[in-house]
Amino acid sequence: MTAEKPALNQAANAFAAGGLALPGSTPPPLKTVIRTLVIATAGGAVFAVAGAPLAWMLGAMFVTTGIAMAGLAELGVYAWLRTTMIAVLGVMLGSAFTPDLLGQIPGWWPDVLALALFIVLVTSIGFVIFRYGAKYDPVTAYFSATPGGLSEMAIMGHALGADIRTISLIHATRILVVVATIPVYFRVVEGLEIPALPKDVGSLLDLSGYEAVMLSACALLGVPLGKLVRVPAGALIGPMVLSAAVHLAAYSTAKPPAEIVAAAQVVVGASIGCRFAGLTLGDARRIISAGLVSGIVMVAAAALAAYSLTDLLDRPADVLVLSFAPGGLAEMALIALILGIDTAFVSAMHVLRIAMVVIGAPLAFSLGQRKESKKPTN
């Protein structure tokens, strides 16, 4: 692991650029951000022309990841820019909530229970992979195994003595794997046509001044609201809650326009790629390999659980696959929006997944530590 340390230290600011605030990190220069966005947009455009699923996000993600790991250019994205685009996604998700949906929410408890059990299962499997396969210490292995909360798990693990950069890179790799495979899964296995943008969004030119003000207010007020109440992923959940309230009350029927949704995809995709800046497969091959294995196992487990539970939960398998797939909240929200598969339900499941992980993971770890300390020593 010693050969990997310099590269991991060099990558600290890159993780911050991808949305994780590491101690001592600094924002990237403006020219770096402009270069990154130009490269990411070009990648998205190429994927869109090629007819790839979720083209703007996947194109931006793959191109920036490749350039970052090859060391061809310095890349970075402002954390505030990613937060802004995540707020846009929150507004978009909130627009999917309808009055009819409110009556269905009490009936979601079996799905929530299944999700909780799934989180316990994949965390246990991940812990085995990282503890006994990759030979990480117990704290690093545990917080690397949790299916969600990249920033929160890295910071919590670091406070307990874990390797923050290992946890960060494992989670970044997991998100990369999930975001890369889920759209392909839906196209190849489910046979769905996945457009580059949601079908029900209009153009920026068609948005009225009133609707623009309403949507902007949901985003601008939602972010500080999410931080104030200290919910996980507050930059997405705050705008989503305000947007849902506005749309449920029929104060607005609009959605963020296609141009802004495409820009959000580019920024989110580039943010994933920027997390790998300063790293090469040679530098961190053990960590990335372990992350790839765990990511693939989690996607396979999500698909298996979905098909096993579809009759029991009385939900289509594609809805459950998308609900269980443990990608980043913003990234999975984008996929749900593009696919248009029960967007409100899928979004709610991912919000609950993050909340369960962020609240439950440290509690479970603490309980495990107490039991371990009570064992008699020989």
PyMOL commands that set and color helices and strands:
alter all, ss='L'
color gray80, all
select helices_A, chain A and resi 5-10+12-17+30-49+55-70+79-94+99-102+105-133+138-145+150-159+164-188+204-206+209-229+234-248+258-274+285-313+317-324+329-339+343-374
alter helices_A, ss='H'
color red, helices_A
deselect
rebuild
show_as cartoon
